[in-house]
Amino acid sequence: MTDEERRAARPIRFEDPARNAAYWARIDRIVDAAPPFTDTQRAVIRAAFHQPVAREAA
C-alpha cells in the first residue's frame, strides 16, 4: 500500500476538513520523527498479536 493509499483510507477525525488535515499532518510529523523499531521491539509486538485467544470461564 502506498503512502497516498494509506492516507486516503484514514478515518475522518474532525468534520472540518482543514482541522482534519492538520490533525493527520501532525500525526505524520510525529511518525516521521520517530526512530525505527529495533528487532527486539518488533518481536515483542509480533508476539503480542499472535497470542492465543484467552478462553472465557465456563
C-alpha positions in Angstrom: 0.0 0.0 0.0 1.4 3.4 -1.0 1.5 6.4 1.3 -1.2 8.0 -0.8 -3.5 5.0 -0.5 -2.9 4.8 3.3 -3.6 8.4 3.8 -6.8 8.2 1.6 -8.1 5.4 3.8 -7.7 7.3 7.0 -10.9 7.9 9.1 -12.4 11.3 9.4 -11.2 12.6 12.8 -12.9 16.0 12.6 -15.8 17.3 10.5 -13.9 20.4 9.5 -11.6 19.3 6.5 -8.9 21.8 7.5 -8.8 20.6 11.1 -8.8 17.0 9.9 -5.9 17.7 7.5 -4.0 19.4 10.3 -4.6 16.5 12.7 -3.2 14.0 10.2 -0.3 16.2 9.2 0.7 16.3 12.9 0.5 12.5 13.1 2.7 12.2 10.0 5.3 14.6 11.6 5.3 12.5 14.8 5.7 9.2 12.9 8.4 10.6 10.6 10.4 11.9 13.6 10.3 8.6 15.5 13.2 6.2 15.3 12.7 2.8 13.6 11.8 -0.2 15.8 14.6 -2.4 16.9 14.4 -6.1 16.2 13.5 -6.8 19.9 10.6 -4.3 19.7 9.3 -5.9 16.5 9.5 -9.3 18.2 7.5 -8.1 21.2 4.8 -6.6 19.0 4.5 -9.7 16.9 4.3 -11.9 20.0 1.5 -9.7 21.4 -0.6 -10.1 18.3 0.0 -13.8 17.9 -1.1 -14.9 21.4 -3.9 -17.5 21.5 -7.3 -16.1 22.4 -8.0 -16.2 26.1 -10.7 -18.7 27.0 -13.7 -17.5 28.8 -14.5 -19.1 32.2 -17.4 -21.5 31.9 
